Every structure is written in structure tokens, then in C-alpha cells.
């Protein structure tokens, strides 16, 4: 991944598929259904272009995954 001033609008949608249950543990600047109702509960949007500082290095993270 890259980061910097020229990479300001590089959003990626990540999805956890097929799990019966999970806990969202995404970092602070990600977008979930709480901020964007069109995003599903098992999805998260991350701006992968701005990831070069300690406050912008966001990631998708699901924990306690029950695969069913």
C-alpha cells in the first residue's frame, strides 16, 4: 500500500462472507453501516490511500468469527 497526498480518495470495500457471527473491531477512520447505511453489517470501507501516519493507518478487523 502507498500513502501520501496524491492518494486521498482510494476507498476499498472489504467483506466478511459466510460467517454466522463476528465482532467488528475496525480501526477509527473506517466506514461501517453506522456511518453509511448502504454498507452491510459484514462490510467495512477503508481509505487505503491515506495510510502513512499513525492516525491514518486504518484496517478492517473482525474478531470472534464463528464460521458456522
CHARMM internal coordinates of N, CA and C (Angstrom, degrees):
IC EDIT
DIST 1 N 1 CA 1.4408
DIST 1 CA 1 C 1.5095
ANGL 1 N 1 CA 1 C 109.84
DIST 1 C 2 N 1.2767
ANGL 1 CA 1 C 2 N 114.33
DIHE 1 N 1 CA 1 C 2 N 151.49
DIST 2 N 2 CA 1.4591
ANGL 1 C 2 N 2 CA 120.35
DIHE 1 CA 1 C 2 N 2 CA 177.35
DIST 2 CA 2 C 1.5179
ANGL 2 N 2 CA 2 C 109.24
DIHE 1 C 2 N 2 CA 2 C -113.66
DIST 2 C 3 N 1.2696
ANGL 2 CA 2 C 3 N 115.01
DIHE 2 N 2 CA 2 C 3 N 171.07
DIST 3 N 3 CA 1.4529
ANGL 2 C 3 N 3 CA 119.85
DIHE 2 CA 2 C 3 N 3 CA 176.35
DIST 3 CA 3 C 1.5011
ANGL 3 N 3 CA 3 C 109.61
DIHE 2 C 3 N 3 CA 3 C -152.16
DIST 3 C 4 N 1.2946
ANGL 3 CA 3 C 4 N 116.19
DIHE 3 N 3 CA 3 C 4 N 165.98
DIST 4 N 4 CA 1.4440
ANGL 3 C 4 N 4 CA 119.60
DIHE 3 CA 3 C 4 N 4 CA 176.41
DIST 4 CA 4 C 1.5051
ANGL 4 N 4 CA 4 C 113.05
DIHE 3 C 4 N 4 CA 4 C 132.36
DIST 4 C 5 N 1.3068
ANGL 4 CA 4 C 5 N 115.54
DIHE 4 N 4 CA 4 C 5 N -178.53
DIST 5 N 5 CA 1.4556
ANGL 4 C 5 N 5 CA 122.24
DIHE 4 CA 4 C 5 N 5 CA -173.06
DIST 5 CA 5 C 1.5230
ANGL 5 N 5 CA 5 C 114.00
DIHE 4 C 5 N 5 CA 5 C -61.67
DIST 5 C 6 N 1.3113
ANGL 5 CA 5 C 6 N 119.83
DIHE 5 N 5 CA 5 C 6 N -33.22
DIST 6 N 6 CA 1.4535
ANGL 5 C 6 N 6 CA 121.84
DIHE 5 CA 5 C 6 N 6 CA -178.27
DIST 6 CA 6 C 1.5177
ANGL 6 N 6 CA 6 C 114.38
DIHE 5 C 6 N 6 CA 6 C -80.65
DIST 6 C 7 N 1.3020
ANGL 6 CA 6 C 7 N 117.68
DIHE 6 N 6 CA 6 C 7 N -3.13
DIST 7 N 7 CA 1.4675
ANGL 6 C 7 N 7 CA 121.99
DIHE 6 CA 6 C 7 N 7 CA -175.58
DIST 7 CA 7 C 1.5280
ANGL 7 N 7 CA 7 C 110.92
DIHE 6 C 7 N 7 CA 7 C -116.92
DIST 7 C 8 N 1.3048
ANGL 7 CA 7 C 8 N 117.69
DIHE 7 N 7 CA 7 C 8 N 52.36
DIST 8 N 8 CA 1.4627
ANGL 7 C 8 N 8 CA 120.80
DIHE 7 CA 7 C 8 N 8 CA -171.50
DIST 8 CA 8 C 1.5198
ANGL 8 N 8 CA 8 C 114.95
DIHE 7 C 8 N 8 CA 8 C -88.53
DIST 8 C 9 N 1.3134
ANGL 8 CA 8 C 9 N 119.41
DIHE 8 N 8 CA 8 C 9 N -15.25
DIST 9 N 9 CA 1.4640
ANGL 8 C 9 N 9 CA 120.80
DIHE 8 CA 8 C 9 N 9 CA -175.65
DIST 9 CA 9 C 1.5248
ANGL 9 N 9 CA 9 C 110.22
DIHE 8 C 9 N 9 CA 9 C -134.62
DIST 9 C 10 N 1.3095
ANGL 9 CA 9 C 10 N 116.07
DIHE 9 N 9 CA 9 C 10 N 64.26
DIST 10 N 10 CA 1.4647
ANGL 9 C 10 N 10 CA 122.02
DIHE 9 CA 9 C 10 N 10 CA -177.38
DIST 10 CA 10 C 1.5328
ANGL 10 N 10 CA 10 C 109.77
DIHE 9 C 10 N 10 CA 10 C -122.40
DIST 10 C 11 N 1.3115
ANGL 10 CA 10 C 11 N 115.44
DIHE 10 N 10 CA 10 C 11 N 67.14
DIST 11 N 11 CA 1.4641
ANGL 10 C 11 N 11 CA 121.15
DIHE 10 CA 10 C 11 N 11 CA -177.75
DIST 11 CA 11 C 1.5207
ANGL 11 N 11 CA 11 C 110.52
DIHE 10 C 11 N 11 CA 11 C -80.17
DIST 11 C 12 N 1.3327
ANGL 11 CA 11 C 12 N 115.94
DIHE 11 N 11 CA 11 C 12 N 139.96
DIST 12 N 12 CA 1.4560
ANGL 11 C 12 N 12 CA 122.96
DIHE 11 CA 11 C 12 N 12 CA 176.46
DIST 12 CA 12 C 1.5196
ANGL 12 N 12 CA 12 C 108.03
DIHE 11 C 12 N 12 CA 12 C -126.92
DIST 12 C 13 N 1.3262
ANGL 12 CA 12 C 13 N 116.73
DIHE 12 N 12 CA 12 C 13 N 135.89
DIST 13 N 13 CA 1.4652
ANGL 12 C 13 N 13 CA 121.68
DIHE 12 CA 12 C 13 N 13 CA 177.73
DIST 13 CA 13 C 1.5228
ANGL 13 N 13 CA 13 C 108.30
DIHE 12 C 13 N 13 CA 13 C -97.55
DIST 13 C 14 N 1.3252
ANGL 13 CA 13 C 14 N 116.56
DIHE 13 N 13 CA 13 C 14 N 120.68
DIST 14 N 14 CA 1.4580
ANGL 13 C 14 N 14 CA 123.02
DIHE 13 CA 13 C 14 N 14 CA 177.32
DIST 14 CA 14 C 1.5186
ANGL 14 N 14 CA 14 C 108.16
DIHE 13 C 14 N 14 CA 14 C -105.32
DIST 14 C 15 N 1.3354
ANGL 14 CA 14 C 15 N 116.38
DIHE 14 N 14 CA 14 C 15 N 146.81
DIST 15 N 15 CA 1.4642
ANGL 14 C 15 N 15 CA 120.93
DIHE 14 CA 14 C 15 N 15 CA -177.50
DIST 15 CA 15 C 1.5186
ANGL 15 N 15 CA 15 C 110.22
DIHE 14 C 15 N 15 CA 15 C -139.42
DIST 15 C 16 N 1.3201
ANGL 15 CA 15 C 16 N 115.97
DIHE 15 N 15 CA 15 C 16 N 135.94
DIST 16 N 16 CA 1.4547
ANGL 15 C 16 N 16 CA 122.83
DIHE 15 CA 15 C 16 N 16 CA 172.79
DIST 16 CA 16 C 1.5243
ANGL 16 N 16 CA 16 C 106.36
DIHE 15 C 16 N 16 CA 16 C -97.35
DIST 16 C 17 N 1.3262
ANGL 16 CA 16 C 17 N 117.20
DIHE 16 N 16 CA 16 C 17 N 113.06
DIST 17 N 17 CA 1.4698
ANGL 16 C 17 N 17 CA 121.27
DIHE 16 CA 16 C 17 N 17 CA -173.80
DIST 17 CA 17 C 1.5282
ANGL 17 N 17 CA 17 C 111.52
DIHE 16 C 17 N 17 CA 17 C -105.95
DIST 17 C 18 N 1.3255
ANGL 17 CA 17 C 18 N 115.70
DIHE 17 N 17 CA 17 C 18 N 138.36
DIST 18 N 18 CA 1.4478
ANGL 17 C 18 N 18 CA 122.65
DIHE 17 CA 17 C 18 N 18 CA 170.71
DIST 18 CA 18 C 1.5104
ANGL 18 N 18 CA 18 C 116.81
DIHE 17 C 18 N 18 CA 18 C 84.37
DIST 18 C 19 N 1.3033
ANGL 18 CA 18 C 19 N 119.71
DIHE 18 N 18 CA 18 C 19 N 1.35
DIST 19 N 19 CA 1.4649
ANGL 18 C 19 N 19 CA 121.21
DIHE 18 CA 18 C 19 N 19 CA -179.08
DIST 19 CA 19 C 1.5249
ANGL 19 N 19 CA 19 C 110.50
DIHE 18 C 19 N 19 CA 19 C -83.63
DIST 19 C 20 N 1.3383
ANGL 19 CA 19 C 20 N 115.98
DIHE 19 N 19 CA 19 C 20 N 141.26
DIST 20 N 20 CA 1.4637
ANGL 19 C 20 N 20 CA 120.32
DIHE 19 CA 19 C 20 N 20 CA 176.20
DIST 20 CA 20 C 1.5286
ANGL 20 N 20 CA 20 C 112.02
DIHE 19 C 20 N 20 CA 20 C -73.76
DIST 20 C 21 N 1.3336
ANGL 20 CA 20 C 21 N 115.89
DIHE 20 N 20 CA 20 C 21 N -37.17
DIST 21 N 21 CA 1.4626
ANGL 20 C 21 N 21 CA 119.74
DIHE 20 CA 20 C 21 N 21 CA 177.71
DIST 21 CA 21 C 1.5228
ANGL 21 N 21 CA 21 C 109.34
DIHE 20 C 21 N 21 CA 21 C -155.23
DIST 21 C 22 N 1.3206
ANGL 21 CA 21 C 22 N 115.60
DIHE 21 N 21 CA 21 C 22 N 161.14
DIST 22 N 22 CA 1.4597
ANGL 21 C 22 N 22 CA 122.15
DIHE 21 CA 21 C 22 N 22 CA -178.16
DIST 22 CA 22 C 1.5230
ANGL 22 N 22 CA 22 C 108.38
DIHE 21 C 22 N 22 CA 22 C -168.34
DIST 22 C 23 N 1.3140
ANGL 22 CA 22 C 23 N 115.69
DIHE 22 N 22 CA 22 C 23 N 166.75
DIST 23 N 23 CA 1.4533
ANGL 22 C 23 N 23 CA 122.46
DIHE 22 CA 22 C 23 N 23 CA 174.97
DIST 23 CA 23 C 1.5212
ANGL 23 N 23 CA 23 C 108.18
DIHE 22 C 23 N 23 CA 23 C -119.91
DIST 23 C 24 N 1.3184
ANGL 23 CA 23 C 24 N 117.15
DIHE 23 N 23 CA 23 C 24 N 125.86
DIST 24 N 24 CA 1.4571
ANGL 23 C 24 N 24 CA 120.74
DIHE 23 CA 23 C 24 N 24 CA 175.79
DIST 24 CA 24 C 1.5242
ANGL 24 N 24 CA 24 C 109.30
DIHE 23 C 24 N 24 CA 24 C -72.11
DIST 24 C 25 N 1.3169
ANGL 24 CA 24 C 25 N 116.45
DIHE 24 N 24 CA 24 C 25 N 131.94
DIST 25 N 25 CA 1.4663
ANGL 24 C 25 N 25 CA 121.57
DIHE 24 CA 24 C 25 N 25 CA 176.45
DIST 25 CA 25 C 1.5304
ANGL 25 N 25 CA 25 C 109.48
DIHE 24 C 25 N 25 CA 25 C -137.10
DIST 25 C 26 N 1.3181
ANGL 25 CA 25 C 26 N 115.93
DIHE 25 N 25 CA 25 C 26 N 36.89
DIST 26 N 26 CA 1.4559
ANGL 25 C 26 N 26 CA 122.02
DIHE 25 CA 25 C 26 N 26 CA -177.63
DIST 26 CA 26 C 1.5259
ANGL 26 N 26 CA 26 C 110.03
DIHE 25 C 26 N 26 CA 26 C -67.49
DIST 26 C 27 N 1.3232
ANGL 26 CA 26 C 27 N 115.37
DIHE 26 N 26 CA 26 C 27 N 155.66
DIST 27 N 27 CA 1.4551
ANGL 26 C 27 N 27 CA 119.38
DIHE 26 CA 26 C 27 N 27 CA 179.54
DIST 27 CA 27 C 1.5285
ANGL 27 N 27 CA 27 C 111.24
DIHE 26 C 27 N 27 CA 27 C -75.21
DIST 27 C 28 N 1.3102
ANGL 27 CA 27 C 28 N 116.58
DIHE 27 N 27 CA 27 C 28 N 172.13
DIST 28 N 28 CA 1.4662
ANGL 27 C 28 N 28 CA 123.75
DIHE 27 CA 27 C 28 N 28 CA -164.09
DIST 28 CA 28 C 1.5260
ANGL 28 N 28 CA 28 C 117.14
DIHE 27 C 28 N 28 CA 28 C -61.37
DIST 28 C 29 N 1.3113
ANGL 28 CA 28 C 29 N 118.85
DIHE 28 N 28 CA 28 C 29 N -35.39
DIST 29 N 29 CA 1.4643
ANGL 28 C 29 N 29 CA 119.65
DIHE 28 CA 28 C 29 N 29 CA -172.88
DIST 29 CA 29 C 1.5237
ANGL 29 N 29 CA 29 C 113.91
DIHE 28 C 29 N 29 CA 29 C -96.94
DIST 29 C 30 N 1.3145
ANGL 29 CA 29 C 30 N 118.00
DIHE 29 N 29 CA 29 C 30 N 13.50
DIST 30 N 30 CA 1.4547
ANGL 29 C 30 N 30 CA 121.21
DIHE 29 CA 29 C 30 N 30 CA 177.02
DIST 30 CA 30 C 1.5273
ANGL 30 N 30 CA 30 C 109.98
DIHE 29 C 30 N 30 CA 30 C -81.02
DIST 30 C 31 N 1.3208
ANGL 30 CA 30 C 31 N 115.62
DIHE 30 N 30 CA 30 C 31 N 163.06
DIST 31 N 31 CA 1.4627
ANGL 30 C 31 N 31 CA 120.54
DIHE 30 CA 30 C 31 N 31 CA 178.30
DIST 31 CA 31 C 1.5213
ANGL 31 N 31 CA 31 C 109.08
DIHE 30 C 31 N 31 CA 31 C -112.62
DIST 31 C 32 N 1.3301
ANGL 31 CA 31 C 32 N 115.76
DIHE 31 N 31 CA 31 C 32 N 129.86
DIST 32 N 32 CA 1.4601
ANGL 31 C 32 N 32 CA 122.45
DIHE 31 CA 31 C 32 N 32 CA 178.19
DIST 32 CA 32 C 1.5267
ANGL 32 N 32 CA 32 C 108.82
DIHE 31 C 32 N 32 CA 32 C -123.81
DIST 32 C 33 N 1.3127
ANGL 32 CA 32 C 33 N 115.79
DIHE 32 N 32 CA 32 C 33 N -174.31
DIST 33 N 33 CA 1.4550
ANGL 32 C 33 N 33 CA 120.49
DIHE 32 CA 32 C 33 N 33 CA 178.12
DIST 33 CA 33 C 1.5312
ANGL 33 N 33 CA 33 C 112.03
DIHE 32 C 33 N 33 CA 33 C -60.86
DIST 33 C 34 N 1.3289
ANGL 33 CA 33 C 34 N 117.47
DIHE 33 N 33 CA 33 C 34 N -21.91
DIST 34 N 34 CA 1.4712
ANGL 33 C 34 N 34 CA 120.69
DIHE 33 CA 33 C 34 N 34 CA 177.47
DIST 34 CA 34 C 1.5254
ANGL 34 N 34 CA 34 C 111.72
DIHE 33 C 34 N 34 CA 34 C -65.81
DIST 34 C 35 N 1.3396
ANGL 34 CA 34 C 35 N 116.97
DIHE 34 N 34 CA 34 C 35 N -34.34
DIST 35 N 35 CA 1.4620
ANGL 34 C 35 N 35 CA 120.38
DIHE 34 CA 34 C 35 N 35 CA 179.68
DIST 35 CA 35 C 1.5260
ANGL 35 N 35 CA 35 C 112.82
DIHE 34 C 35 N 35 CA 35 C -96.95
DIST 35 C 36 N 1.3318
ANGL 35 CA 35 C 36 N 116.15
DIHE 35 N 35 CA 35 C 36 N -31.91
DIST 36 N 36 CA 1.4716
ANGL 35 C 36 N 36 CA 122.16
DIHE 35 CA 35 C 36 N 36 CA -176.64
DIST 36 CA 36 C 1.5287
ANGL 36 N 36 CA 36 C 107.64
DIHE 35 C 36 N 36 CA 36 C -130.85
DIST 36 C 37 N 1.3190
ANGL 36 CA 36 C 37 N 118.66
DIHE 36 N 36 CA 36 C 37 N 97.78
DIST 37 N 37 CA 1.4726
ANGL 36 C 37 N 37 CA 121.35
DIHE 36 CA 36 C 37 N 37 CA -175.52
DIST 37 CA 37 C 1.5350
ANGL 37 N 37 CA 37 C 114.49
DIHE 36 C 37 N 37 CA 37 C -56.48
DIST 37 C 38 N 1.3281
ANGL 37 CA 37 C 38 N 118.71
DIHE 37 N 37 CA 37 C 38 N -22.52
DIST 38 N 38 CA 1.4673
ANGL 37 C 38 N 38 CA 120.90
DIHE 37 CA 37 C 38 N 38 CA 179.20
DIST 38 CA 38 C 1.5290
ANGL 38 N 38 CA 38 C 112.53
DIHE 37 C 38 N 38 CA 38 C -72.65
DIST 38 C 39 N 1.3326
ANGL 38 CA 38 C 39 N 117.08
DIHE 38 N 38 CA 38 C 39 N -17.54
DIST 39 N 39 CA 1.4667
ANGL 38 C 39 N 39 CA 121.14
DIHE 38 CA 38 C 39 N 39 CA 177.12
DIST 39 CA 39 C 1.5261
ANGL 39 N 39 CA 39 C 107.94
DIHE 38 C 39 N 39 CA 39 C -80.66
DIST 39 C 40 N 1.3146
ANGL 39 CA 39 C 40 N 117.42
DIHE 39 N 39 CA 39 C 40 N 133.01
DIST 40 N 40 CA 1.4665
ANGL 39 C 40 N 40 CA 122.34
DIHE 39 CA 39 C 40 N 40 CA -179.32
DIST 40 CA 40 C 1.5270
ANGL 40 N 40 CA 40 C 110.93
DIHE 39 C 40 N 40 CA 40 C -75.84
DIST 40 C 41 N 1.3198
ANGL 40 CA 40 C 41 N 116.49
DIHE 40 N 40 CA 40 C 41 N 164.07
DIST 41 N 41 CA 1.4659
ANGL 40 C 41 N 41 CA 121.59
DIHE 40 CA 40 C 41 N 41 CA -177.86
DIST 41 CA 41 C 1.5217
ANGL 41 N 41 CA 41 C 112.44
DIHE 40 C 41 N 41 CA 41 C -62.19
DIST 41 C 42 N 1.3339
ANGL 41 CA 41 C 42 N 117.77
DIHE 41 N 41 CA 41 C 42 N -26.90
DIST 42 N 42 CA 1.4646
ANGL 41 C 42 N 42 CA 121.32
DIHE 41 CA 41 C 42 N 42 CA -179.14
DIST 42 CA 42 C 1.5278
ANGL 42 N 42 CA 42 C 112.36
DIHE 41 C 42 N 42 CA 42 C -97.05
DIST 42 C 43 N 1.3310
ANGL 42 CA 42 C 43 N 117.31
DIHE 42 N 42 CA 42 C 43 N 17.41
DIST 43 N 43 CA 1.4499
ANGL 42 C 43 N 43 CA 122.40
DIHE 42 CA 42 C 43 N 43 CA -179.82
DIST 43 CA 43 C 1.5274
ANGL 43 N 43 CA 43 C 110.94
DIHE 42 C 43 N 43 CA 43 C -123.56
DIST 43 C 44 N 1.3329
ANGL 43 CA 43 C 44 N 114.67
DIHE 43 N 43 CA 43 C 44 N 158.58
DIST 44 N 44 CA 1.4594
ANGL 43 C 44 N 44 CA 121.15
DIHE 43 CA 43 C 44 N 44 CA 174.87
DIST 44 CA 44 C 1.5298
ANGL 44 N 44 CA 44 C 107.94
DIHE 43 C 44 N 44 CA 44 C -151.85
DIST 44 C 45 N 1.3188
ANGL 44 CA 44 C 45 N 116.32
DIHE 44 N 44 CA 44 C 45 N 140.87
DIST 45 N 45 CA 1.4625
ANGL 44 C 45 N 45 CA 121.61
DIHE 44 CA 44 C 45 N 45 CA 176.22
DIST 45 CA 45 C 1.5286
ANGL 45 N 45 CA 45 C 108.36
DIHE 44 C 45 N 45 CA 45 C -105.19
DIST 45 C 46 N 1.3375
ANGL 45 CA 45 C 46 N 114.51
DIHE 45 N 45 CA 45 C 46 N 133.27
DIST 46 N 46 CA 1.4589
ANGL 45 C 46 N 46 CA 121.21
DIHE 45 CA 45 C 46 N 46 CA -178.67
DIST 46 CA 46 C 1.5253
ANGL 46 N 46 CA 46 C 108.48
DIHE 45 C 46 N 46 CA 46 C -127.74
DIST 46 C 47 N 1.3052
ANGL 46 CA 46 C 47 N 116.54
DIHE 46 N 46 CA 46 C 47 N 133.01
DIST 47 N 47 CA 1.4575
ANGL 46 C 47 N 47 CA 120.17
DIHE 46 CA 46 C 47 N 47 CA 175.25
DIST 47 CA 47 C 1.5226
ANGL 47 N 47 CA 47 C 107.23
DIHE 46 C 47 N 47 CA 47 C -81.37
DIST 47 C 48 N 1.3312
ANGL 47 CA 47 C 48 N 116.70
DIHE 47 N 47 CA 47 C 48 N 95.28
DIST 48 N 48 CA 1.4634
ANGL 47 C 48 N 48 CA 121.74
DIHE 47 CA 47 C 48 N 48 CA -176.62
DIST 48 CA 48 C 1.5173
ANGL 48 N 48 CA 48 C 112.58
DIHE 47 C 48 N 48 CA 48 C -78.63
DIST 48 C 49 N 1.3195
ANGL 48 CA 48 C 49 N 118.05
DIHE 48 N 48 CA 48 C 49 N -4.45
DIST 49 N 49 CA 1.4517
ANGL 48 C 49 N 49 CA 121.08
DIHE 48 CA 48 C 49 N 49 CA 178.02
DIST 49 CA 49 C 1.5134
ANGL 49 N 49 CA 49 C 113.32
DIHE 48 C 49 N 49 CA 49 C -83.05
DIST 49 C 50 N 1.3137
ANGL 49 CA 49 C 50 N 116.59
DIHE 49 N 49 CA 49 C 50 N -34.58
DIST 50 N 50 CA 1.4669
ANGL 49 C 50 N 50 CA 120.52
DIHE 49 CA 49 C 50 N 50 CA 178.97
DIST 50 CA 50 C 1.5186
ANGL 50 N 50 CA 50 C 107.35
DIHE 49 C 50 N 50 CA 50 C -104.53
DIST 50 C 51 N 1.3196
ANGL 50 CA 50 C 51 N 115.95
DIHE 50 N 50 CA 50 C 51 N 93.87
DIST 51 N 51 CA 1.4604
ANGL 50 C 51 N 51 CA 119.57
DIHE 50 CA 50 C 51 N 51 CA -175.97
DIST 51 CA 51 C 1.5216
ANGL 51 N 51 CA 51 C 111.21
DIHE 50 C 51 N 51 CA 51 C -147.18
DIST 51 C 52 N 1.3124
ANGL 51 CA 51 C 52 N 116.57
DIHE 51 N 51 CA 51 C 52 N 30.40
DIST 52 N 52 CA 1.4560
ANGL 51 C 52 N 52 CA 119.39
DIHE 51 CA 51 C 52 N 52 CA -173.18
DIST 52 CA 52 C 1.5286
ANGL 52 N 52 CA 52 C 114.92
DIHE 51 C 52 N 52 CA 52 C -110.58
DIST 52 C 53 N 1.3299
ANGL 52 CA 52 C 53 N 116.94
DIHE 52 N 52 CA 52 C 53 N 12.87
DIST 53 N 53 CA 1.4643
ANGL 52 C 53 N 53 CA 119.82
DIHE 52 CA 52 C 53 N 53 CA 175.77
DIST 53 CA 53 C 1.5245
ANGL 53 N 53 CA 53 C 109.48
DIHE 52 C 53 N 53 CA 53 C -131.78
DIST 53 C 54 N 1.3043
ANGL 53 CA 53 C 54 N 115.88
DIHE 53 N 53 CA 53 C 54 N 169.33
DIST 54 N 54 CA 1.4702
ANGL 53 C 54 N 54 CA 119.45
DIHE 53 CA 53 C 54 N 54 CA -178.91
DIST 54 CA 54 C 1.5245
ANGL 54 N 54 CA 54 C 112.64
DIHE 53 C 54 N 54 CA 54 C -68.10
DIST 54 C 55 N 1.3370
ANGL 54 CA 54 C 55 N 118.08
DIHE 54 N 54 CA 54 C 55 N -19.62
DIST 55 N 55 CA 1.4634
ANGL 54 C 55 N 55 CA 120.31
DIHE 54 CA 54 C 55 N 55 CA 179.77
DIST 55 CA 55 C 1.5274
ANGL 55 N 55 CA 55 C 113.02
DIHE 54 C 55 N 55 CA 55 C -101.57
DIST 55 C 56 N 1.3302
ANGL 55 CA 55 C 56 N 118.22
DIHE 55 N 55 CA 55 C 56 N -2.32
DIST 56 N 56 CA 1.4610
ANGL 55 C 56 N 56 CA 120.60
DIHE 55 CA 55 C 56 N 56 CA -179.36
DIST 56 CA 56 C 1.5182
ANGL 56 N 56 CA 56 C 112.80
DIHE 55 C 56 N 56 CA 56 C -124.75
DIST 56 C 57 N 1.2950
ANGL 56 CA 56 C 57 N 119.24
DIHE 56 N 56 CA 56 C 57 N 7.27
DIST 57 N 57 CA 1.4538
ANGL 56 C 57 N 57 CA 122.14
DIHE 56 CA 56 C 57 N 57 CA 179.45
DIST 57 CA 57 C 1.5193
ANGL 57 N 57 CA 57 C 110.47
DIHE 56 C 57 N 57 CA 57 C -85.19
DIST 57 C 58 N 1.3185
ANGL 57 CA 57 C 58 N 117.26
DIHE 57 N 57 CA 57 C 58 N 67.95
DIST 58 N 58 CA 1.4654
ANGL 57 C 58 N 58 CA 121.49
DIHE 57 CA 57 C 58 N 58 CA -173.70
DIST 58 CA 58 C 1.5206
ANGL 58 N 58 CA 58 C 112.59
DIHE 57 C 58 N 58 CA 58 C -83.55
DIST 58 C 59 N 1.3325
ANGL 58 CA 58 C 59 N 114.90
DIHE 58 N 58 CA 58 C 59 N 158.75
DIST 59 N 59 CA 1.4556
ANGL 58 C 59 N 59 CA 120.34
DIHE 58 CA 58 C 59 N 59 CA 179.14
DIST 59 CA 59 C 1.5265
ANGL 59 N 59 CA 59 C 111.18
DIHE 58 C 59 N 59 CA 59 C -151.32
DIST 59 C 60 N 1.3271
ANGL 59 CA 59 C 60 N 114.38
DIHE 59 N 59 CA 59 C 60 N 154.44
DIST 60 N 60 CA 1.4605
ANGL 59 C 60 N 60 CA 121.67
DIHE 59 CA 59 C 60 N 60 CA 172.00
DIST 60 CA 60 C 1.5195
ANGL 60 N 60 CA 60 C 107.49
DIHE 59 C 60 N 60 CA 60 C -82.30
DIST 60 C 61 N 1.3257
ANGL 60 CA 60 C 61 N 117.17
DIHE 60 N 60 CA 60 C 61 N 135.19
DIST 61 N 61 CA 1.4633
ANGL 60 C 61 N 61 CA 120.62
DIHE 60 CA 60 C 61 N 61 CA -178.20
DIST 61 CA 61 C 1.5192
ANGL 61 N 61 CA 61 C 109.43
DIHE 60 C 61 N 61 CA 61 C -148.93
DIST 61 C 62 N 1.3252
ANGL 61 CA 61 C 62 N 116.07
DIHE 61 N 61 CA 61 C 62 N 119.42
DIST 62 N 62 CA 1.4551
ANGL 61 C 62 N 62 CA 122.17
DIHE 61 CA 61 C 62 N 62 CA 173.13
DIST 62 CA 62 C 1.5128
ANGL 62 N 62 CA 62 C 107.87
DIHE 61 C 62 N 62 CA 62 C -114.67
DIST 62 C 63 N 1.3103
ANGL 62 CA 62 C 63 N 116.92
DIHE 62 N 62 CA 62 C 63 N 137.71
DIST 63 N 63 CA 1.4638
ANGL 62 C 63 N 63 CA 122.17
DIHE 62 CA 62 C 63 N 63 CA -179.97
DIST 63 CA 63 C 1.5280
ANGL 63 N 63 CA 63 C 108.88
DIHE 62 C 63 N 63 CA 63 C -126.92
DIST 63 C 64 N 1.3198
ANGL 63 CA 63 C 64 N 115.96
DIHE 63 N 63 CA 63 C 64 N 167.85
DIST 64 N 64 CA 1.4673
ANGL 63 C 64 N 64 CA 123.38
DIHE 63 CA 63 C 64 N 64 CA 179.36
DIST 64 CA 64 C 1.5336
ANGL 64 N 64 CA 64 C 110.32
DIHE 63 C 64 N 64 CA 64 C 52.34
DIST 64 C 65 N 1.3103
ANGL 64 CA 64 C 65 N 117.14
DIHE 64 N 64 CA 64 C 65 N 46.50
DIST 65 N 65 CA 1.4702
ANGL 64 C 65 N 65 CA 121.94
DIHE 64 CA 64 C 65 N 65 CA -177.44
DIST 65 CA 65 C 1.5170
ANGL 65 N 65 CA 65 C 110.12
DIHE 64 C 65 N 65 CA 65 C -77.49
DIST 65 C 66 N 1.3286
ANGL 65 CA 65 C 66 N 116.02
DIHE 65 N 65 CA 65 C 66 N 124.55
DIST 66 N 66 CA 1.4609
ANGL 65 C 66 N 66 CA 122.44
DIHE 65 CA 65 C 66 N 66 CA 172.71
DIST 66 CA 66 C 1.5209
ANGL 66 N 66 CA 66 C 106.69
DIHE 65 C 66 N 66 CA 66 C -104.13
DIST 66 C 67 N 1.3318
ANGL 66 CA 66 C 67 N 118.09
DIHE 66 N 66 CA 66 C 67 N 106.34
DIST 67 N 67 CA 1.4598
ANGL 66 C 67 N 67 CA 120.27
DIHE 66 CA 66 C 67 N 67 CA -174.56
DIST 67 CA 67 C 1.5283
ANGL 67 N 67 CA 67 C 113.38
DIHE 66 C 67 N 67 CA 67 C -72.08
DIST 67 C 68 N 1.3248
ANGL 67 CA 67 C 68 N 117.59
DIHE 67 N 67 CA 67 C 68 N -9.38
DIST 68 N 68 CA 1.4625
ANGL 67 C 68 N 68 CA 119.56
DIHE 67 CA 67 C 68 N 68 CA 177.43
DIST 68 CA 68 C 1.5040
ANGL 68 N 68 CA 68 C 113.91
DIHE 67 C 68 N 68 CA 68 C 85.55
END
COOR INIT
IC SEED 1 N 1 CA 1 C
IC BUILD
